[in-house]
């Protein structure tokens, strides 16, 4: 090592030395190397398992998924105090299901098996699996099945969820370009993330940011796919690796906040290069791509049509297999289903209270999320189980009109009609025990 790169012994403490610590080095499998391995696998089940191993290796965080940020990094139950992540988490789960000791030596042995399974083109997984852990291959299949089922328990059956799932299923089947547009806070991102989580080994999700430069765009994609995405990587390097991985394996790419693919300028001065790259470098090679966008997508397209008349949009519309418009509002049944999913331990009165609040507010699902999380915080702080009183306290904090209303009355602006349903404060109230109680919001049909 060069003397200029080595710190002298006993010298002054330098904070940058810790950035190269072993504990901070990512041990995830690079997607382009796993793609080479999968290119010689003819069995689609083996390819799914290899991509599942690579996907799980990127989940080094303790809490949330690195890209699907509304889901945990590991969706299956774990024992209290178990903080293992990435491939270590998968190794422990395999040893537990195989009835083996979950020691450091056993974890290293199983991890070596998983690495060779996902990387070595000459590796015979059927033979080696039995030698490493009896029934290892079947255990991997069971874990894959459980990981695809677990996220669905957190998804409410709303109109948005059904539309998103149907579009993504179709896009994966036809291996083409699809587009879903809708307003904010109706569950687009959550439904998309849930679908990707239920298709582990077949699809990847990426949520774009508002950065205008291409480097940030391709770095977002690289991180979602598990490719090298450090700050020293240049744009063309990341782009070529993305193309190589997706073209070779045709894994579906679900791009959320897709309006940021287009120029956000009022006076755009160049053609949409990112969109052109998706069409010519991915879709033309059979890579299924789904765009989840707000209504701004159509507005930006119309603006570019006016400002850049020489650029033709025929290639985009010609490759678009399906385009859907998501509902602008959620129905009564949708909101009740969301409330039941976010607060499964709540009784019927509490569920109606959460749904009624969401009908009045413009945040829809986010309003229920805020009220449910605040109520659960208040319940935990008091050392109690979630109850109607905790949710009511949260609603009072969120909606001043509810808090200030007289027990027997209703503020004039506290009713909102949506599909024949009115969220209102009646003169007769009740609590979870069935006793009369003031300030309880319910739903009534007009």
Secondary structure, DSSP 8 states (H G I E B T S, - for coil): --GGGS--TT----GGGGGG-GGGS-----HHHHHHHHTT---HHHHHHHHHHHHHHT---SSB-SS-TTSBS--S---TT----HHHHHHHHHHHHTT----HHHHHHHHHHHHHHHH-TT--HHHHHHHHSTTHHHHHHHHHHHHHHHGGGG----HHHHHHHHHHHHHHHHTSEEEEEE-TTSSHHHHHHHHHHTTTTTEEEEE--S--SHHHHHHHHHHHHT----TT--HHHHHHHHHHHHHHH--EEEEESGGGGS---TT--S--HHHHHIIIIIGGGT--EEEEEETHHHHHHHHHHHH-TTS--HHHHHHEEEEEE--SS--HHHHHHHHHHHTTT--HHHHHHHHHHHHHSTTTHHHHHHHHHHHHHHHHHTT----HHHHHHHHHHH-HHHHHS-TT---TT---EETTEEEEE-SS---TTS---SS-EEEEE-
